[in-house]
Amino acid sequence: MLAIGGFKLSDSFESTCCRILDKRPFALICGTAVYSHLSVFLHELHPFSSLISYKMSKFASKIKLSYGLHSCQDITEIKVDAIVNAANNSLLGGGGVDGAIHRAAGKELLKECRTLGGCADGEAIITKGYNLPAKHVIHTVGPRSEMPAILASCYINSLQVLTDNQLRSIGFPCIATGVYGYDNERACNVALTIVHDFLQDQLAKGQDKIDQIVFVLFNEKDKKIYKALLPEYFPGASTEC
């Protein structure tokens, strides 16, 4: 029998679920499929999806899109408590977002990163922001192939580091979709899934530790994907920059 978020479903419902398993990240544990995203999954299938949409819309004001270089602000320009760096394991800088953040932050960021001993895939480590408008940088390392569990860990651990440090706003790039080659749409689904579920978990605990989450999108492809998918996860959230 299929269990989703702790709920046991009927065999007939299970057959429907299994046909769309590739749409959301999941793990197989002892033959039982466990989804990491109950509410959006049920939004696609459940007859009471309007109630689910109502609950999700509570988070809409916390989510923002920023459309990258020369349109709104790129990730090195946004004023949040922390921006996320799509780093490599060494944490010593590289190309793409990683290189842009190091250049904008200045040499002191590299100096601090040299003391950290690197970062494993899916983990997250915080540093100061130095010359950036953001107070801090949260460095995370995405998977080099399509591994949803590791990509999900990047977002989960980044959000956890944010809240553990009593910070309340964060900017995310599209992790692992560049040279690491993760499919943009599938990566977007992972990102939105984890962010939604993290906020939902806080709500269930009576907590409200995050004020704003910004997805900073560098290219037109990601812009179109996020504009299309964001309302499915966060009804009422603005898709404008």
Secondary structure as UniProt FT lines:
FT   STRAND          3..4
FT   TURN            5..6
FT   STRAND          7..8
FT   HELIX           11..18
FT   TURN            19..20
FT   HELIX           21..23
FT   STRAND          26..29
FT   TURN            30..31
FT   STRAND          32..35
FT   HELIX           38..45
FT   TURN            47..48
FT   HELIX           49..57
FT   TURN            58..59
FT   HELIX           60..62
FT   STRAND          63..66
FT   TURN            69..70
FT   TURN            75..77
FT   STRAND          82..86
FT   TURN            89..90
FT   HELIX           96..105
FT   HELIX           107..113
FT   TURN            114..117
FT   STRAND          124..128
FT   TURN            130..131
FT   STRAND          136..141
FT   HELIX           148..164
FT   TURN            165..166
FT   STRAND          169..172
FT   TURN            175..176
FT   TURN            179..180
FT   HELIX           184..204
FT   TURN            205..206
FT   STRAND          212..216
FT   HELIX           220..233
FT   TURN            235..236
//
